[in-house]
Amino acid sequence: MKKNNYLKIILCSGLLLFAISSHSQITADLIKKYDSLNPESLNPQDVKKAKPFWEAILFLRNHEIKQSRFNSTVRFGLNGDEAEDRSIYVANAGLNFKKGFYPGQLSVSSSVRVRLDNNVFRENVSNLRMTYDYNFTQETESYIYLDRFTDNFMNIDQRYELGGGIILPIFGGLSDDNLVGDGNQIIQNLNQIDFDTSSVFSDAEWFEVWENQTKKEKENWDESDRKQLISSTKNDLATLRKSWKNARATTIKTYAKWRAALLLGVTSETEIAKLSGTLTKIDGEEQLFEEQANKHTWRWTVRPTVDIQPNPLVI
């Protein structure tokens, strides 16, 4: 594969990682902003008022961190054979990594199989695949992927696939706290977090503490400052609601008992292959030939899927 093509894939991966990181940092700035509500920095009277709010945003932040972790696996294998004056060694290697989960997830996988035949280094098969899944809502997903494949044995010099589409999922087993694993407990914890704008200012004790802490940083506090603080806090609460919805959707997607989905997609495939062989002329003379064959095709995909997730065994 040409060097500039590798650079393009690396650049695309970097942009997607940046986009995913942005989604995973919803509450990071709020933790810093509301650090003055940290119970460790308050007097006992204010701790009781501010603790529920602080624990709520801390719970959402920890949930985001868990879901945005960078997960990777590396594999390697080697086998060889020697007989008389010939030796063959075959090595297999692969790397997979995932970043993010909801609403977006980037997955990259690569594998290569190489052969050392009488000290001649050859590439047999290699594959590089990058996919990005994005959830517009819990009921609508989208995906896009890029795949590069080579196979010397099949004379496939390079094959590229670029595709995308939508996925329409239905999650089952959601009623009556019927999730698997830790799903029910996570949902219960989320249900205890309340960011109801109708009462967060007039009745919420945490806002009283937040206002008092903010007053300490500014002289000549007046009603206009309070209105500005309320407006700013409303925006923060909208951010927390977004994080809350993401956390709930993530939990359902992870712990639902079953998932049925319909995938609708389109794929563009370009293949560059080398054809080689011998031609026998009328006079019996054999002539070697080699030519390059390129082809491009479009494929439509309609695929129903059903995934079932049983309850984990407790031993």
N, C-alpha and C positions, 0 to 999 in steps of 0.2 A: 504494500500500500504506500502511496506517495506520502512524503513527509508533511506536505501542506494539508493533506486530508486528515492526518493524525492531529495536527494543530487545530483544525476546525472542530474535531470531536472534543478535544480537550477544552477548547473555548466554550463550546455549547455546554459541556458538563459544568464548567465553572459558573456560567450564567445561571444554570438551573440550580446549582448548589446555593448561589447567592439568593435566588428567589425563595428557595425552601427555608434558608436561614432566616429570611425576613419574616416568613409566616410563623416560624418557631419562636420568635422573640417578642410575641405579643405583649406579655406581661413583664418583660425584663426591665424596661424603663420605669414601669409603675412601682416595682419593688424598690428601686432607688428613690423614686419621688416620694413615696410614702414611708420611707425608712424611719421618719420621726414617730410613726405609729407602732414601731417595733416595741413590743412589751418590755424589752430589755432597757429601753431608754425612757420609760414612763414611770410615773409614781403609781403606787398600788391602786389608787382611785381611778386613774385614767386607764390602767391596764384592763380593768373589767369592761370598760366601755369600748375600747379599741381592739381588744383581742379577737373577737369574732371576725371583724373585717380583715385584720392582718392575716389571720389563719386562712381565710378564704382565698386571698390573692396568693398567699404562699402555696396553698394546695394546687391552685391552677398553674403556678409557675413550675412546681415540681413535676406536675403531670406533663407539661410541655417539654421539659428537659428529657423525661423518660422517652417520649414519643419521637424526639428529634435526634436521638443518639445515632452516631455513625456506626453501622454494623458491617463487618467484613469477615470474609473467610478466604483462606489460602490453602490450596491443595497441590501436592506434588507426588509424582510416582516415577520410578525408574526400573527398567528391566533390560537384561542383555543376554546375548547368546554368542558363543564363539565355537567355531567348528573348523578345524584344520587352519587354512590361511584366510578365513573370512570371519568378520565380527560384525554384529549388528546390535546396537543399543537404541532403545526407544525411551524417551522421556515425555511425561505428561505434566502440565502445569496449568493452574487456573487461579483466577482471582475474581471474587464477587464482593460487591459492597452495595449497601443501601443507605440512603439518607432521607430522613423525614418519614411521615406516615400520613397525616391528615392536616390540611387538605391536599398537600402535594407530596409525592414520593419519587425520588430518583433512584434507579437501579442500574448498575453497570456490571456486566459479567464478561469475562474474557477467558479464553482457553487456547492452548497451543499443544500440538503433538509433533515432536521433532524426532528425527532418526539419524543416527550416526552410523553410516554404512561404510565399513572399511576406511574409517577416519575421514569420511566425507560428510559434512554437516548439511542436512536437508530439512526443510520444513514440509511436513505432511499435510496437517490440517490445522487451521486456526480460525477462531471465531471471536468477534467483538460485538457485543450487543448493549445498547443503551436505551432505556425506556423511562418515560416520565408519565406518571398518572396524576390526574388532578380531579378533585371532587368539587363540582359546582355546588351541589347539595348532597344530602345523604342519599337521594334517589337518583342522582345523575352523575356519572363519572365520565371522564375523557382520558384518552391515552394517545401517546405518540411514541414511536420507536424507530431506531436506526440500527441496522444489522449489517455487518461486513463479514464475509465468509470466503475462505480459500480451501481448496482440496487438490493437491497435486495428483493424487491417484485418479481422480475424476476429471483431470485436466481443466479444473475451474480455477482460472488465474485470480479472478476477483468476482464476487457477487455482492451486490448491495440491495438492501431492502429498506424502504422508507414508508412507514404506514401510520395510520391513526384512525380514530373513531370514537364512538361513545359506548358506554356500558350502562344498562338500566338494571340496577339490582333491587331485590326485595329481600329484606332480612326477616327471618322467622324466629319464633321463640322469645319475643320481646315482652310479652304481657306477663303480669303477675311476678315480676322480678325473676324471670326464668332464663337468665343468662348463665353461661358456663363459667367455671373458674372463679376469679375474683371480680367478675363483672358486676354482680349484684351489689357488692360492698362499695365499689367505686360509684355506681349510680346513686346509692343511698347518700354517700358523701357529697355528691354534686347537688342532690336535691336539698341539702341543708344550707346551701349557699344561696342567699337571696340578695339580689341587686335591684329591688323594686324602686323605680324612680319616684313613685308617688309618696314615699315616706323616708327616703334616704337623707333628706335635709331637715325637715321639721321634727321628725321623731327619732332619727338615727343618732345614737350616742357617739358612734365613732366619728361622725362629721363634726360634732361639737369639739372633740379633742383635736381633730385635724385643723379646724378653724383657729383654735387657741394656739396651736403650734405655729401656724402660719402668721398669726398676729405678732409673734415674738420677733419675726424676721423683718417686720416693716413698721415704721413709725406712722403716726396719724392715720390709723385704721378707720375707715368709714364704710358706709353702706355700699358705695360703688365697688369697693374692694371685695366686699362679701358677695355681691352679685357676680363679679368676675371669677371669684373662687368657685361659686356654684356652677357657673357655665363651664369652667375648666373641668370640674369634677364630673359633670354630666358626660363629657367626652370620654373621660377615663372609665366611667361605668359602662358606656357603650363598648369600649375596648374589652372590658372584663366580660361582658355578655358574649362577645364574639369568641373569646377564649373558652367560656363555659360551653357554648354550643359546639365548638370544635372538640372539647374534651368528651362531651356526651356522645357525639357522632363517632369519635375514635373508639370509645368503649363498646358501643353497639357493633361497630365493624369488626372489632377484635374478638368479642365474646358472644356474638349471636350464635344460636344453636345451628342454624342453617342459613344458606344464602343461595338464592336463585337469581340468575342474571341473563340478560340477552345482550350479546356483543354485536355491534354493527360497525364495520370498518372497511377501509380501502387501503391497498398496498401497491406501491410502485416497485418493480423488481428489475434491476439491470445486471446482466451477467456478461462477463468477459471470459471466454474460454479459448483454449488453444487446442486445435485439432492436428494430430500428427499421425503418420503411418507410412506405408510403402505402397507404391503403385507398380504393377508388373506390366511392362510393355509387351507388345506382340512378339518381339524377338526374345522375350524371356528376361530382359534386363529389369532389375528392380530400382525404383527411384524413390528416395525419401522425400516427403513433403510435410510442411508445417504451415498452418494458417490460423488466423485469429477469427473467432466467431463471436459476434456481439448480438445480444438480443435484449429487448425491453418488453415487459408485459405489465398489465394492470390486473389486480385481483380484488374481487369483492368478497367480504367475509360476513357471514351471518352465523353466529355460534351461540346456542343456549348452553348454560352451565348450571350445575347444582353442586354446592359444597356443603358437607355435613360435618359438624364439629361436636363430638360427644363430650360429655362431662369428663374431666380428668379423673383418673383413679386415685383414691386416697388410701394409702397403705399405712 
